Amino acid sequence: MRPLLLFIAVFLLTSGCRHPVCSNSTPLPRPRISQAANLSETEAVTIAGRVAEQNGEHLADYRSPIVNFDSVTGEWWLWFHRKPPEPPGGHFGVCIKDATKDARFIPGE
């Protein structure tokens, strides 16, 4: 069994990429520079709450949102889930562009 594992390891280390447009010297993509948020989490939650109510949602029916800031895209993502028992589609999201405060409502399915 060991000779087989050794053969596979040597093969993988020496074979390289067989894709026609790749070479072993293809550079990896560089990471995007991340940025700090302009909005605070509290401000993002306030904006998301206003957008939710404008779309007919009653925040009293929902648990506190799950809040994430994507520093690469500069977007806040907030997800709201209904209080138990959660019906199918009993959730929605709001995406906020940090730089402009533009918000988009994402309905549950």
C-alpha positions in Angstrom: 0.0 0.0 0.0 2.8 2.4 0.8 4.5 2.2 -2.6 1.1 3.2 -4.2 0.8 6.2 -2.0 4.4 7.3 -2.7 3.7 6.9 -6.4 0.6 9.0 -6.2 2.4 11.7 -4.2 5.3 11.9 -6.6 2.9 11.9 -9.6 0.9 14.8 -8.2 3.9 16.8 -7.3 5.6 16.5 -10.7 2.6 16.4 -13.1 1.4 20.0 -12.9 -1.8 21.4 -14.5 -2.9 19.6 -17.7 -5.4 22.3 -18.7 -4.4 23.8 -22.0 -4.5 27.5 -20.9 -2.7 26.8 -17.6 0.9 26.5 -16.8 2.7 25.7 -13.6 3.8 29.3 -13.4 0.2 30.8 -13.6 0.1 33.4 -10.9 -2.7 33.2 -8.3 -5.2 36.1 -8.2 -4.2 38.8 -5.7 -6.6 39.4 -2.8 -8.8 42.5 -3.1 -8.0 45.3 -0.6 -10.6 45.4 2.1 -12.1 48.5 3.5 -13.5 49.7 6.8 -17.2 50.4 7.1 -18.6 53.9 7.1 -21.9 52.8 8.7 -22.0 51.3 12.2 -23.9 48.1 12.8 -26.6 50.1 14.6 -27.0 52.4 11.6 -27.2 49.4 9.2 -29.9 47.8 11.4 -31.9 51.0 11.4 -31.7 51.4 7.6 -32.7 47.7 7.1 -35.6 48.1 9.5 -36.9 51.1 7.6 -36.6 49.2 4.3 -38.4 46.2 5.8 -41.3 48.3 7.0 -41.6 50.0 3.6 -42.0 46.5 2.1 -44.8 45.5 4.5 -42.8 43.6 7.1 -43.6 44.0 10.9 -40.3 43.7 12.7 -42.0 42.7 15.9 -42.7 39.4 14.2 -39.0 38.8 13.6 -35.9 37.9 15.7 -32.9 40.2 15.8 -31.2 40.2 12.4 -28.0 38.4 11.6 -25.7 41.2 10.5 -22.6 40.8 8.3 -20.3 43.5 6.7 -18.4 42.3 3.6 -15.3 44.5 3.6 -14.4 43.5 0.1 -17.7 44.5 -1.6 -18.5 47.3 0.9 -22.0 45.8 1.6 -23.9 45.1 4.7 -26.1 42.0 4.6 -28.8 41.6 7.2 -31.0 38.5 7.5 -34.3 38.5 9.4 -36.0 35.3 10.5 -39.6 35.0 11.9 -40.0 34.1 15.5 -40.8 30.4 16.0 -42.5 28.6 14.5 -41.0 30.0 11.4 -43.2 29.3 8.3 -41.7 28.5 4.9 -40.4 31.8 3.4 -40.6 33.4 6.9 -37.4 35.3 6.3 -36.0 38.2 4.3 -32.8 40.1 3.8 -31.6 43.6 3.2 -28.4 44.5 1.4 -27.0 48.0 2.0 -24.2 49.6 0.1 -22.0 51.1 2.8 -20.7 54.1 0.8 -24.1 55.2 -0.6 -26.6 53.8 2.0 -28.6 52.4 -1.0 -30.6 49.5 0.3 -32.3 46.6 -1.5 -35.0 44.4 0.0 -34.6 40.6 -0.6 -37.9 38.8 0.0 -38.1 35.3 1.5 -39.1 32.4 -0.8 
